[in-house]
Every structure is written in C-alpha cells, then in structure tokens.
C-alpha cells in the first residue's frame, strides 16, 4: 500500500542522500520498506448455509487472512432482516491464529461478512448496511450463504401451532446457556415437555419458539406443578424480537412470565416482568403454589395484563396473582412467543440435578 506523497517525497530525499553516501541497494531497500506493505485480504474456507436468519441454529464459518498485523482481529456479521454482528454472548471478536486462519460459530443468515479490524474497533449490534472499509476497518469481505438441501430448523407441533426448537446457545439469564433439541418433545396426549439435562455444570436447556408473530391478543398456557423446581431452574414464557433482544436501539417487544428463584432459595418463585428491568415497577413478584396452573396474558394497545389462576379452563379456580403494566407496553412487530427452560448459573445455589416441566396446552385468542 503506497504511503502519502509527503512521506514518499521524504523517502526519495533519503534515497538521494543514500546514493551519495552509501550504496544504491541499501537506498532502494529503504524506499520499499517505507512506501509499501502487503495488501490485506480475507478469504472464506467454510460458509454456513443460506437461511432467513434467527437465533435458534448456528454453524461454523472460517477463513484465512493475508496481510494482518499484530493486534488486528476478525468480526463476523450475518444478514437476516438486517446485518447483525455475531455476538457469541458478548464476545464479538475472533482471534487470528498463527497460521493466519480464523474460525467461529455464527447464527445463520442469507449472507455473511468478515471484517479485519483494529483493536479499538467497536461494531454496531445491528445495522442496515455493513461498515465501510477505512479507519479501524482494515478490509471486509462478503459471501452469500451456501446452498443446502438439509433441514436447518427442527420444528414440532404443539396445540395446533408450529414451533422452532432451539439448537444454539443464548444468553438468557445473563449466562452462556446451551440448548439441545432433544430436550423438547410432545407426548401422545399432545403435551409439551421441556427438560434440563446433562452432567452438573454442563447442563443443556430447552426452548421452543413460535414460527410467526401473533401480536395483540390473549395468550394462555396450562402448566403442570412447578412448585418443586430447584432454585436455579427457570421456566420463562414471553414474547421477544429475534434480533432486538440484543440491540440497544431496537424495541425488544417483550413481556414475561417467569417461574424460578434465580438460584436464591429465599426468593419468591415467580414474577411478571417487562423491560427495562432496572425500573422497579416493571417487575412484580408472586408465589406459585403446587398443582396445575393457568397463566394468561392479555396484550392490548398500551396495556399488558398478566394473571395466574389455579386449575385449567374452563373450570379454573382461585386467582393466584394478577398484575397490569399500563406504562411502556410494547407494540407488536417482529416478536415471537417463546417458552424457555434453562439453568440460571449466577445465583448462590447452583443446579444439582436435571428437571422437566410439562405444558399441557397453549391457546391464543385475538
């Protein structure tokens, strides 16, 4: 890469002086070193399949860099509705190996990009366009997703709806939670089973995601006894945008019913919540009793009403808890309803054994 004209003019003067005082060979070497450096480039050696994108499936992307300097790193982007940086739970940078190769996992997209960046570069979480070469972005390469005949997403049917089964990690609960598709299934009676399984310290959870947005309306779930869950096991039933959850400049379109103690045996075992969670009135704690319960959310413009009652419709019993969020209620858009059963790893009491929950049915009424 040629240096600026001022630098090269200075070097030419040095060359002239070197010719007078020493040998031409030394002078030419000095000029070459100052005015030229190897061109940086990125090539791909493995490209994931092309897919509409989303957080539920991941694959490996890898490549090679030429001309990288010490301290420079790779940032991978995946294109869904927008370009979004591959966060890998907060670790946005991929190190370049000694042999100039790099490799990481990424969520699927229709296109992929890799940027060679300086150490101080901070990528946007999402953007309509990729960053341009220049400044801290040394070079960037884009490649379309590979064609594939494989089924990329596992789906199951539950209560008359199609649900995508998560097969990629997430940071739900602020931790790196792994998910195994075999942890979610429906039985002969049509009930949905979700479990946390695996050896202690390496638990895998389960998550199912509706394949489409339902928007405003009533969401109702009949769930069997959750009163004996270990403190670190959490069942979350909520809406969330695919990408917006990780982006500070997008509305996550989220409301939550969560059953668990987040590792604290002395805590109440359930809560209704809505972001931002740092605002006190956006969380309402309550206690889930034993037995089958019905959890219901009525989502309408400007208001989210959440109710828990004993038993199941149409003969449900006493009301256990009720709360209304009438400020900051989300507006529908790209959100999908999700059911997530995972291990909360940051509480005072860690998970000791696996667990299983059963959701008998899900209903939606516009």
C-alpha positions in Angstrom: 0.0 0.0 0.0 1.6 3.4 -1.0 2.2 5.8 1.7 1.3 9.5 1.5 3.0 11.7 -1.1 4.7 13.7 1.7 6.3 10.6 3.2 7.4 9.2 -0.2 9.0 12.6 -1.1 10.9 12.5 2.2 12.0 8.9 1.5 13.2 10.0 -2.0 15.4 12.6 -0.4 16.7 9.9 1.9 17.4 7.7 -1.2 19.2 10.6 -2.9 21.4 11.1 0.2 21.9 7.3 0.5 23.0 7.1 -3.1 25.6 9.8 -2.4 26.9 8.3 0.8 26.4 4.6 0.6 25.2 2.0 -1.9 22.1 2.2 -4.2 21.0 -1.3 -2.9 20.6 0.0 0.6 18.7 3.1 -0.5 16.2 1.2 -2.7 15.5 -1.2 0.2 14.8 1.8 2.5 12.3 3.3 0.0 10.5 -0.1 -0.5 10.1 -0.6 3.2 8.6 2.8 3.9 6.3 3.1 0.9 4.8 -0.4 0.6 3.2 -3.0 2.8 1.4 -6.2 2.0 -2.3 -5.9 0.9 -4.8 -7.2 3.5 -7.5 -9.6 2.3 -10.0 -12.1 3.7 -11.0 -15.4 2.1 -13.6 -17.9 3.3 -12.8 -21.6 3.7 -16.2 -22.6 5.1 -19.5 -20.8 4.7 -22.8 -21.7 6.6 -26.0 -22.5 4.7 -28.2 -19.6 3.5 -31.1 -19.2 5.8 -33.6 -16.4 6.7 -31.6 -16.0 9.9 -32.5 -16.2 13.6 -31.1 -17.2 16.9 -32.1 -20.8 17.0 -29.5 -22.5 14.8 -25.7 -21.9 14.4 -23.0 -23.2 12.2 -19.2 -22.7 11.7 -17.7 -20.1 9.5 -14.0 -20.0 8.8 -11.4 -18.3 6.6 -7.9 -17.0 6.1 -6.4 -13.5 6.3 -3.4 -12.2 4.4 -1.5 -9.1 5.5 -2.9 -8.9 9.0 -0.9 -7.1 11.6 -0.4 -7.9 15.3 -3.5 -6.9 17.4 -5.9 -7.0 14.5 -9.0 -9.3 14.8 -12.0 -10.6 12.8 -15.6 -9.5 13.3 -18.2 -11.7 11.7 -21.6 -10.4 10.5 -24.7 -12.4 9.5 -27.6 -10.9 7.4 -31.2 -11.6 8.4 -33.6 -8.7 8.1 -30.6 -6.5 8.9 -26.9 -7.1 9.2 -26.0 -8.0 12.8 -22.8 -8.8 14.4 -22.3 -12.3 15.7 -22.3 -11.6 19.4 -21.5 -15.1 20.8 -22.7 -13.9 24.2 -20.8 -10.7 24.2 -17.6 -11.9 22.6 -17.7 -10.1 19.2 -14.1 -10.6 18.2 -12.5 -13.7 16.6 -8.7 -14.1 17.0 -6.5 -14.8 14.1 -4.3 -17.9 14.6 -0.6 -18.0 14.0 -1.1 -19.6 10.6 -3.4 -16.7 9.5 -6.7 -18.8 9.8 -9.7 -17.9 11.8 -12.9 -19.8 12.8 -16.0 -19.1 14.8 -19.7 -20.1 15.2 -22.4 -17.8 13.8 -26.2 -17.7 13.6 -27.5 -18.4 10.2 -28.2 -15.7 7.6 -28.7 -15.2 3.9 -25.3 -13.6 3.6 -22.1 -13.5 5.8 -19.3 -11.0 6.1 -16.0 -10.9 7.9 -14.1 -7.7 8.7 -10.4 -7.3 9.7 -10.4 -4.6 12.3 -8.1 -2.8 14.6 -8.1 -3.5 18.3 -10.1 -0.4 19.2 -13.0 -1.1 16.8 -16.5 -1.4 18.3 -19.1 -2.8 15.9 -22.8 -1.9 15.9 -25.0 -4.8 17.1 -27.3 -4.3 14.1 -27.2 -2.1 11.1 -29.0 -1.8 7.7 -25.6 -1.8 6.0 -22.1 -3.2 6.7 -19.4 -1.0 7.9 -17.2 0.5 5.2 -13.5 -0.1 4.7 -11.5 2.7 6.3 -10.3 3.8 9.7 -10.5 0.9 12.1 -12.0 -1.4 9.4 -8.9 -2.6 7.5 -10.8 -4.7 5.0 -14.1 -6.5 4.7 -15.3 -9.5 2.6 -18.9 -10.6 1.9 -20.1 -14.0 0.8 -23.6 -15.5 0.1 -24.8 -18.4 2.2 -24.1 -21.8 0.8 -26.9 -23.8 -0.7 -28.1 -26.8 1.3 -30.7 -29.5 1.0 -30.7 -30.2 4.7 -33.5 -29.2 7.1 -31.8 -26.4 9.1 -34.5 -25.9 11.7 -36.2 -28.6 13.8 -39.9 -27.9 14.3 -42.5 -29.6 16.4 -46.3 -29.2 16.6 -47.9 -28.2 19.8 -51.5 -27.1 20.4 -52.0 -26.6 16.7 -49.0 -24.3 16.2 -45.6 -24.9 14.6 -42.7 -24.2 17.0 -39.0 -24.0 16.2 -36.8 -25.9 18.6 -33.7 -24.0 19.6 -30.3 -25.6 18.8 -27.9 -22.7 19.6 -26.7 -21.1 22.8 -28.3 -18.0 24.2 -27.5 -15.5 27.0 -31.0 -15.8 28.6 -30.4 -15.1 32.3 -27.1 -13.4 31.5 -25.2 -16.7 31.1 -24.0 -18.8 28.3 -26.8 -21.4 28.1 -26.6 -24.3 25.8 -29.7 -25.9 24.2 -30.3 -29.4 23.0 -33.2 -30.0 20.6 -33.7 -33.4 22.1 -34.8 -31.7 25.3 -38.1 -30.6 23.8 -40.9 -33.0 22.6 -44.6 -33.7 22.7 -46.2 -36.8 24.2 -49.0 -39.0 22.9 -51.5 -36.7 24.6 -50.2 -33.6 22.9 -48.5 -32.0 26.0 -45.2 -30.2 25.5 -42.2 -31.5 27.6 -39.1 -29.3 28.2 -36.2 -30.5 30.3 -32.8 -29.5 31.6 -30.4 -32.4 31.1 -26.7 -33.4 31.2 -24.0 -33.6 33.8 -23.8 -31.0 36.5 -22.0 -27.9 35.3 -22.7 -28.7 31.6 -26.5 -28.6 31.6 -28.4 -28.1 28.4 -31.9 -26.5 28.4 -34.8 -26.4 26.0 -36.6 -23.6 24.1 -39.4 -23.6 21.6 -40.3 -20.5 19.5 -43.5 -19.9 17.6 -42.7 -19.6 13.9 -44.8 -16.5 13.5 -45.8 -13.4 15.4 -49.3 -13.3 16.9 -49.4 -9.7 18.1 -52.1 -8.3 20.4 -54.5 -10.8 22.0 -54.8 -13.3 24.8 -52.0 -15.9 25.4 -53.0 -18.7 27.7 -50.8 -21.7 29.0 -51.8 -24.6 31.2 -48.7 -25.8 33.1 -48.4 -28.7 35.5 -46.9 -28.3 39.0 -43.8 -26.1 39.1 -43.6 -25.5 42.9 -40.8 -28.0 43.4 -38.3 -26.7 40.9 -34.8 -26.2 42.2 -33.9 -22.6 42.8 -31.6 -22.4 39.7 -34.2 -23.8 37.2 -36.2 -21.2 35.4 -39.2 -21.5 33.1 -39.8 -18.4 31.0 -42.9 -17.7 28.9 -42.5 -14.5 26.9 -42.5 -12.5 23.7 -39.3 -11.2 22.2 -37.9 -10.0 18.9 -35.3 -12.2 17.3 -32.6 -9.5 17.0 -34.0 -6.7 19.0 -33.3 -8.5 22.3 -29.6 -7.9 21.9 -29.8 -4.4 20.5 -30.0 -1.2 22.5 -31.5 0.7 19.6 -34.4 -1.7 19.0 -37.6 -2.4 20.9 -37.4 -6.0 22.1 -41.2 -6.2 22.3 -41.0 -8.2 25.4 -43.3 -9.2 28.3 -42.5 -12.1 30.6 -44.0 -14.7 32.9 -41.0 -16.4 34.7 -41.2 -19.2 37.3 -37.9 -19.7 39.2 -35.9 -18.3 42.1 -32.7 -17.5 40.1 -30.6 -19.5 42.4 -31.9 -17.9 45.6 -33.9 -20.4 47.8 -35.3 -17.5 49.9 -36.8 -15.7 46.9 -40.4 -15.8 45.7 -40.6 -18.3 42.9 -42.3 -16.3 40.1 -42.5 -12.9 38.6 -44.2 -10.8 35.8 -41.7 -8.5 34.1 -41.3 -6.1 31.2 -38.1 -4.2 30.1 -36.4 -2.1 31.2 -35.9 -4.5 34.2 -33.9 -1.8 36.1 -37.2 0.1 36.6 -38.7 -1.2 39.8 -42.4 -1.1 38.7 -41.6 -3.3 35.7 -41.2 -6.4 37.9 -44.0 -7.9 40.1 -43.0 -10.9 42.2 -45.5 -13.6 43.4 -45.6 -17.1 44.7 -46.6 -20.1 42.6 -48.4 -22.8 44.6 -48.5 -26.5 44.0 -50.7 -28.0 41.3 -51.6 -27.3 37.7 -51.9 -23.5 37.0 -53.2 -21.4 34.1 -51.0 -18.4 33.1 -52.8 -15.8 31.0 -51.6 -12.6 29.3 -54.0 -10.1 27.7 -51.9 -7.9 25.5 -53.6 -4.8 24.0 -52.6 -1.3 23.0 -51.0 0.5 25.9 -51.5 -2.4 28.4 -50.4 -5.8 29.4 -52.5 -7.7 32.0 -51.0 -10.9 33.4 -53.0 -13.4 35.5 -52.3 -16.8 37.2 -55.1 -19.0 38.4 -55.4 -22.5 39.9 -56.6 -25.3 37.7 -57.3 -25.0 34.0 -60.1 -23.7 31.7 -63.0 -23.8 31.6 -63.2 -24.7 35.3 -60.3 -22.8 36.6 -60.2 -22.0 40.3 -58.9 -19.2 42.5 -56.8 -16.4 41.3 -53.2 -16.7 42.5 -51.8 -13.4 41.2 -52.6 -10.6 38.8 -50.7 -7.5 37.6 -51.2 -4.8 35.0 -48.4 -3.0 33.1 -50.1 0.1 31.8 -47.0 2.2 31.1 -44.4 1.3 28.4 -46.3 -1.6 27.0 -44.6 -3.0 23.8 -46.1 -2.6 20.3 -46.3 -5.8 18.2 -43.9 -6.2 15.3 -41.3 -8.9 14.7 -41.7 -10.6 18.1 -42.4 -14.3 18.6 -43.8 -16.1 21.6 -41.2 -18.4 23.3 -41.1 -21.0 26.1 -37.7 -21.4 27.6 -36.5 -23.8 30.3 -32.9 -23.1 31.4 -30.3 -23.2 34.2 -29.6 -19.9 35.9 -25.9 -20.1 36.7 -25.2 -17.0 38.7 -27.2 -17.5 41.9 -26.0 -18.5 45.3 -27.3 -22.1 44.7 -26.4 -23.9 41.6 -28.5 -26.6 39.8 -27.9 -30.0 41.3 -29.9 -32.3 39.1 -31.9 -32.2 35.8 -35.5 -31.2 35.7 -38.6 -31.4 33.5 -41.7 -29.3 33.0 -44.9 -30.1 31.2 -47.1 -27.5 29.4 -50.4 -29.2 28.7 -51.7 -26.7 26.1 -51.2 -23.2 24.6 -54.1 -21.0 23.4 -54.2 -17.7 21.6 -57.3 -15.6 21.2 -57.2 -12.4 19.1 
